[in-house]
Amino acid sequence: MRVIALSTLRAFWQLHPGAEQQLKAWHDEAVHASWNSPADIKAHYRSASVLKNRRVVFNIKGNSYRLVVSIAYRLQIVYVKFIGTHEEYDAIDAETVEMP
């Protein structure tokens, strides 16, 4: 998979250093994955939540942080839509949120 945009994740872990290793690990796994359906993601990430609009929510660092992505399965592209603390996640609509 191609992840758009690593720079967003990097900016987040610079503000939240505790998330760095887990986000790097998620990114590495995503880049080497070949997800063709939500079932492929759920097989590896049981705690991931599959939403409408091809969106998936990943729990990062024991659910301290939430990562919302949109996936173009045919194109093999993952778009980062949101990364934030659990509290910040509670304040957004994961099905429609877009990174600024």
SVG drawing of the C-alpha trace seen along z (x, -y; Angstrom):
<svg xmlns="http://www.w3.org/2000/svg" viewBox="-21 -23 31 36">
<polyline fill="none" stroke="black" stroke-width="0.4" points="0.0,0.0 1.1,-3.6 0.4,-5.8 -0.5,-9.4 0.9,-11.3 3.7,-10.2 4.4,-13.9 1.1,-14.1 2.1,-11.2 5.6,-12.6 4.2,-16.0 1.9,-14.3 4.7,-12.2 6.9,-15.3 4.1,-16.8 3.4,-13.4 6.7,-11.5 5.0,-8.6 3.2,-7.7 6.3,-7.7 7.3,-4.1 3.8,-2.8 3.0,-5.0 6.3,-4.0 5.4,-0.4 1.9,-0.9 3.3,-2.8 5.8,0.0 3.1,2.7 0.8,0.7 3.4,0.1 4.2,3.8 0.5,4.8 -1.8,5.6 -5.3,4.9 -8.0,5.8 -11.0,5.5 -11.9,4.5 -11.6,8.2 -7.9,8.2 -7.4,5.4 -9.6,7.0 -7.6,10.2 -4.4,8.4 -5.9,5.6 -8.8,7.1 -9.4,3.8 -9.6,1.7 -13.1,0.3 -14.4,0.4 -16.6,-2.6 -18.6,-3.8 -16.8,-5.6 -13.9,-3.1 -12.8,-4.5 -10.9,-2.5 -10.0,-3.6 -6.8,-2.2 -6.1,-2.2 -2.5,-3.4 -0.6,-2.8 -3.2,-0.9 -6.0,-3.2 -4.2,-6.4 -4.3,-7.7 -6.7,-7.2 -5.7,-7.1 -8.5,-7.4 -7.7,-6.5 -9.5,-6.2 -8.5,-3.3 -8.6,-3.0 -8.4,0.8 -8.0,1.1 -5.3,-1.6 -3.6,-0.3 -3.5,-3.7 -4.1,-4.7 -5.0,-8.3 -4.5,-9.6 -7.6,-11.6 -7.0,-12.2 -4.5,-11.4 -5.2,-12.5 -5.6,-11.7 -8.5,-9.6 -10.1,-12.8 -9.6,-14.6 -11.1,-11.7 -14.2,-11.9 -14.8,-15.4 -14.8,-14.5 -17.0,-12.6 -14.6,-9.8 -16.8,-9.2 -16.3,-12.7 -13.1,-14.2 -10.4,-15.6 -6.9,-16.7 -6.5,-20.5"/>
</svg>
